[in-house]
Amino acid sequence: MGIIVADTLDVQYGFTTSNCYVNVVKVEIMKQLHTSIPEKYTILGSCRYFVNEEQRLSNDGTYFRETQIGIHTNDLDNVYEQVYTKLKSQFENYTDCI
């Protein structure tokens, strides 16, 4: 499960790409210990960016970017969906790839 991003993204060394494949590779849930934060949990999602879906499916381990998405929440239902929703909000043009 991932998304295909039609937006043009900078890869590195001045190169750009569009129609890259982005997926969530790991989700961590941490309980908040700070009483100043009203939400009980922080969800961290690690996302990897591949040049295209074929590169992701090749399982050669090559990706051009890894980012983290953080969400403060009291809701632990569908944590992957919460991470994907926040991931999608970063792009104007994308397609779900299930």
HELIX and SHEET records of a PDB file:
HELIX    1   1 GLU A   53  LEU A   57  1                                   5    
HELIX    2   2 VAL A   79  LYS A   88  1                                  10    
SHEET    1   A 5 ARG A  65  THR A  73  0                                        
SHEET    2   A 5 TYR A  41  PHE A  50 -1                                        
SHEET    3   A 5 CYS A  20  LYS A  31 -1                                        
SHEET    4   A 5 GLY A   2  VAL A   5 -1                                        
SHEET    5   A 5 TYR A  94  CYS A  97 -1                                        
SHEET    1   B 2 LEU A   9  ASP A  10  0                                        
SHEET    2   B 2 THR A  16  THR A  17 -1                                        
END                                                                             
